[in-house]
Amino acid sequence: MIPAVMPTYGRFDLAFDKGEGAYLFTADGRKYLDFASGIAVTVLGHAHPHLVEALIEQGQKLWHCSNLFEIPAQKRLAERLVANTFADTVFFGNSGAEAVECALKIVRRYHDESGHPERYRVIACTGSFHGRTLATLAAAGNPKYLKGYAPDVEGFDHVAFGNLNELRAAITKETAAILVEPIQGEGGIRAASLDYLRGLRAVADEFGLLLVFDEVQCGMGRSGKLFAHEWAGVAPDVMTVAKGLGGGFPVGACLATERAAAVMTTGSHGSTFGGNPLAMAVGNAVLDVVLADGFLPKVDRIARLLWGRLETLVARYPKVFAELRGAGLLLGLRCVVPNSEVIDKLMAEGLLTVAAGENVIRLLPPLIIDERHVEEAMGILDRVAASYPQ
């Protein structure tokens, strides 16, 4: 008999009762250091006082009114995102997949309104992940996730991540845009080189394409800057954001330049729940913290400390770990032994992590961690690694 909750998740036999800062607790009092962060979502940890206060205050006033009416907090959040990014305008939804869907609609409408409806195809990368809708699954092109959902949504071509020559060769008269994660998450924590990101901008400009960066996982401070592409000193035309934007409350956003999004007029897109007062209150509270003086520099400093300690770990246990990947606090340990086995052992020791492709373990701590959390995590990682034959 099928369970009441549709069995689409392979869950651990573990449930949490509460969270505080970088820790999660079970009902019977077991404590876990959370280096999963709800898959890069709880950027400010659990029960952050400022977020809790913002949610309670808004919850006592107004939850929902729909986008038929002005939502002041939505305007404020959009203006703050515009002021701190390349973007001129923002559309709010509820998830990363919705943000990517909005980006794809902008791409097609931009070229259609420009008199080139034949330009609708998007070049994406192998190993990418852009969401679970039919279109975003097709954008990623991963056979594992597409199985059973044929026919695939048409309009996507795939090239190797990091290969500009292959990208250029794939461009045709039907190509409309390039869609890339600056740091691939699900695909195995693979960080694009800064030269590659700069090259994407140059190619897009040369061929009249829109450049779309998917920063659903790597954005919102996780790289040590507000958005990962900033390290390369380039800007996309469109960017997708979610996960950390709400710190655990469902929020997604599609940011765009005026040139790209001027075609998105009344009735061209919409959302019932997107940008509702509750979500906007929390999103603004997240920005209050992340944009505060000193916050992102501290993330960068702690990330560099963690990277150095992990490099030493990989060198010490070559029969357990093959490689360290990623950037900022979006890090991956590619394993020699099965990653699922290591994840289970880490959990038994009180450290939560997440699997990724290519036998990688994702380390996605909240951005509020400090030196003591690094030391605690490294102690657990070292004990688990030492339990394997060397």
Secondary structure as UniProt FT lines:
FT   STRAND          18..21
FT   STRAND          23..25
FT   TURN            27..28
FT   STRAND          31..34
FT   HELIX           37..40
FT   TURN            43..44
FT   HELIX           49..59
FT   TURN            60..61
FT   TURN            67..68
FT   HELIX           72..83
FT   STRAND          89..93
FT   HELIX           96..113
FT   TURN            114..115
FT   TURN            117..118
FT   STRAND          121..125
FT   TURN            126..127
FT   HELIX           134..140
FT   HELIX           143..146
FT   TURN            147..148
FT   STRAND          156..159
FT   TURN            161..162
FT   HELIX           164..170
FT   TURN            173..174
FT   STRAND          175..180
FT   STRAND          183..184
FT   TURN            186..188
FT   STRAND          190..191
FT   HELIX           194..207
FT   STRAND          210..214
FT   TURN            216..223
FT   HELIX           228..232
FT   STRAND          238..241
FT   HELIX           243..246
FT   TURN            247..248
FT   STRAND          252..256
FT   HELIX           258..261
FT   TURN            262..263
FT   TURN            266..267
FT   TURN            274..275
FT   HELIX           277..290
FT   TURN            293..294
FT   HELIX           295..316
FT   TURN            318..320
FT   STRAND          321..327
FT   TURN            328..329
FT   STRAND          330..335
FT   HELIX           339..348
FT   TURN            349..350
FT   STRAND          351..352
FT   STRAND          354..356
FT   TURN            357..359
FT   STRAND          360..363
FT   TURN            367..368
FT   HELIX           371..386
//
